[in-house]
């Protein structure tokens, strides 16, 4: 039984295949990077909106407490 031999020649088909692989990887990386940046921008916007809503909620709670106290004072007056 003869032993298998490995052909170490490089032909045009190998070069084209390797070049196609590199181009495909570059396009995939660029596409993934663009999508990742878009997701990061969306996340930053959502975070900023959430922080603003929490701040406004705290202000609303303070105003509500003040109105409640004023209503109690108005009810206590004769």
N, C-alpha and C positions, 0 to 999 in steps of 0.2 A: 504494500500500500504506500503510494507516494505521499510525502508530507505536503500540506498546503503551502503555497508560496504567496507572499504579499508583493504585489506589483507597486513599486515606489515611484512610478512615473506620474507626472502632472500633465494633464491635457487641458484643452480649451473648455471642455465640459465641467471639469473641476473648478476652473477659475470663474466661469459664469455662475455656477451654483453657489460658490462662496461669495461672490459679489452680490448676488441676489439676496443671500442671507443677510449680509451686512446692510444692504439698502432697506430690507424689510424690518430689521431690528432698529435702524435709525428712525424710520417713519413711525414705528410702534412706540418708541421712546418719546418722540416729539408729541404724538397724539396723547399719550398717557400724561405727559408733563402739562400739556395744555388743560386737560380735564382736571388734573389735580389742582392747578392754580385756580380754576373756576370754582371748584368746591371750597377751596380755602377762602376765596373772596366771599362766597355765600355764607360761610360759617362766621366770618368776621362781621358781616352785616347783621346776621341773626343775633350774634352776641351783643353787638352795640344796641340793637333794638330791645333786647331783653333787659340790658342794664338800664336803658332809658325808661322802660315800663316799670321796673322795680323802683326806680327813683320817683317816678310819678305816683306810684302806689303809696309810697311813704308820705309824699306830700298830701295826697288825698286823705290818708288816715289822719294826719295832723289837722287838716281842715275839718274833717268830720268830728274829731274830738273837740275842737274849738267850738263848732256849731252846737254840739251836744251840751257843752258847758254853758254856752250863752242861752240856750233854750231852758236849761234848768234854772239859771238866774232869772230869766224872764218869768217863769212860772212861780218862783218864790216871791216875787214882788206883788204887793197888794194892788 
